[in-house]
Amino acid sequence: MTRQKRSHHRLKRAVAPYLYLSPSLLIIGLLMLLPMVTVIGYSFQNSAVLRRDPSFAGLKHYQAIFADPVFWASLWHTLYFTCMSVVFHMTIGMVFALMLNSDRINPTLRNILRVLYILPWLFTAVIIAVIWRLLLEPNGVVSSVLMQMGIIGSKVEWFSSPATALHAVTFANIWAGYPLFMVSLLAGLQGIPKDFYEAADIDGAKAYQKLIFITIPQLMPIIISISLLDFIWTMQVFPLIWITTGGGPIYSTEVLSTYTYKLAFSSYNLSQASASAVVILLISLGLTLFYIRYQKAR
Amino acid sequence: MRKRHTPKDRLITVALHVALAAGLFFAAFPIYWMLSSSFKSNTEIFALPPTVLPKAFTLEAYAAILGDPVKLRFFFNSYFVAGAVTVLTVLIALLAAYGFSRFNFRGKGSLNTLIISTQTIPPITLLIPFFGLVVSYGIFDTYVALILTYLVFTLPYAILLMTGYLNTLPRDLDEAVAVDGGTSWTALWRVIVPISLPGIVATSVYTFLLCWNEFLFALTLTKSTSMRTVPIGIQLLMGQHAFEWNQMMAMSVLGSLPLLFIYLVAQRFFLAGMTAGSVK
C-alpha cells in the first residue's frame, strides 16, 4: 500500500463512525433534545403553542403550579404510588426468585412456574387497567369473595371512593411490575458462586444467615440499579391511572403525569402544563444522574 | 449434602409448595379471569356467586370484535405502526451500534451516556412539544406522526441492545475483510449482519412490544377512529358500550396475542429485550 492510500484509508476510519451514528444522532437531536429545549421555552411563554407570537411570561407558570394545591397533592400521590410500588416489586420479586431458585422444587415445576410468574409482564398497561377494573368492580369477583369471607361488610367501590382509590391503583401497579425484579434477581442468584454457600454450610450457618450474609449482599448491585430504574419509570406511569380512575375521584389519585396531561389537553393551558412537564423532567434527570453515576462506579 | 428426611425438612418443603401455589394464584388469577370472562355472556360476568368456569361458553364477544371493521382497523393500525417502526429502528440502530462497537472516536463515551440517559426522559415531557410540532407540520392524526414519535423512544434501547450484541462478536471477523481491502461498510453487510440475527431478532421483538403497548402518544396525536391503535380502541370500548365487559376482555385477549406469541416462541429473545434497559 502506498503512503497516500494508507492515509486515505485512515481518514475513512476516522470519519466512518460519525457517518454510522449520524441517522441516530439526527433523530435523537431533532426529536428528543430539541423538543426538550422547546418545552422549557413554552414554560416561559403565555399561550404557548396556541398563539403564533406568544409573549414572555417569566416564572408566572411555575408560580401558578407551586401555588396549586392539586400539584402538591399530585406530587405526594406520585411519591406514595412510586415508593410503594418499588418496595413491593422488590419484595415480591425477591420472594418469587428465591422460591424458584430453591433446590426443593422439581425442575419441570420450576420451569412452568417461572413462565407463569412472568405473566403480568406480558400485558399492556391498558389491558392491566381494564382487568383490574373488572376484578374490582363493586359487583365484581373481589368484592363478592371478600364479602363471602366476611372481610368486608358491603360492596366497596375500590376505584371510585377517595379512601381506597389510591391504594387500589397502587396495588394494580404492584401486580403489574414485579416480574422485572424477579427475572433480574433470578439471573443474579444463578450467578452467585456455589462455594460461598458450601463454605457457609461448613461453618454451620443457618438458612437465614446465608440469606443475609451471602445472598442479599451479592444481589445488592442488581437491587439498587433495578430499584432506581423502576422508580424513574413508575413515576412516569400514565395509562394505568388514566384508565382505572382518571386521577379521580376528587383528585385522590391525581399523579404528576395525569395532572400535566389534564392541564395540557383538558384545560388547554399548554404553558402551565409545560412548566409542570419541566418539573417532572428535572426530577427524572436528577434520578438519572444518580443512576448513571452508580452504574459507572460499579 | 443436606439431610432430606427429617420431619422439619419435609415441613419446609411442603410450606414452600403452598407458598408457590399462593404465588401462582396471585400472578395468574387476574389473567385467568380476563380469559374466562371473554367467553362469558355479559350477564354471566356479574353473576352471584361468580362462575369460575363460563357456565354458558360463548364466542359472541369475539364474534362482535372480529366482525366489526372499526375494531379490525385498530388491529391493523397497531400492527402497521409497530411493524414500520421496528424495521426503521433496527436499521438505524444497527448502523449506530456498529459505529459504537467497532470504532474508537472522540466523544464516544459522552454519546453513550447521552443514549443511556434518554431512556429515562419522561414521555409526558415530550408530549407537549411533540403535539406542537405535529400540529405545525400538519401531520396530526397520521401514521407519520406516530411512527416518528415511536422511533425516538425505541431507538435508544435498540442501540444499546444491538451494541451489546455486536460487542460479543469477535473483531477478527470484520478485520479480515479490512485486510482484504474491503471497507467497513462491506464488512457490516457481508460479515456482521448475517451472524447478528439473534441480536436483530431480540431488538425487533423489544421494539415491536414498546410500540404495541404505547398509549399516551397514540391518545394525543391521533383523533379519528380510523387512526386509533388497539390500546386506544380498548379505552374507547369502555366509553361507548356502557361496559360490554365480555367484549372488552375479548379485545384485551386479542390485543395480548402478539406478546404471548412472541414470549412463547422466543422466550430467550423476549427476556433479552425486556431486561436490556436495566443490564447495561
Interface residues (C-beta under 8 A of the other chain):
Chain A: K12 R13 A14 A16 P17 Y18 L19 Y20 L21 P23 S24 L25 I27 I28 L31 M32 L34 P35 M36 T38 V39 Y42 A48 V49 V95 F96 M99 S102 R104 I105 L109 L113 V115 L116 Y117 I118 L119 P120 W121 L122 F123 T124 A125 V126 I127 V130 I131 W132 L134 L135 E137 N139 G140 V141 S144 V145 Q148 W175 L180 V183 S184 A187 S225 I226 L229 I232 W233 M235 Q236 F238 P239 W242 I243 L256 S257 T260 Y261 A264 F265 L270 A273 S274 A277 V278 I280 L281 S284 L285 L287 T288 L289 Y291 I292 Q295
Chain B: I12 T13 L16 H17 A19 L20 G23 L24 F26 A27 A28 P30 I31 W33 M34 S37 I45 F46 L48 P49 P50 I92 A93 L95 A96 Y98 G99 F100 R102 F103 F105 K108 L111 T113 L114 I115 I116 S117 T118 T120 I121 P122 P123 I124 T125 L126 L127 I128 P129 F130 F131 G132 L133 V135 L148 T149 L151 V152 L155 P156 I159 T183 S184 W212 N213 F215 L216 T220 P231 I234 Q235 M238 W245 M248 M249 S252 G255 S256 L259 L260 Y263 Q267 L271 M274 T275 G277 S278 V279 K280
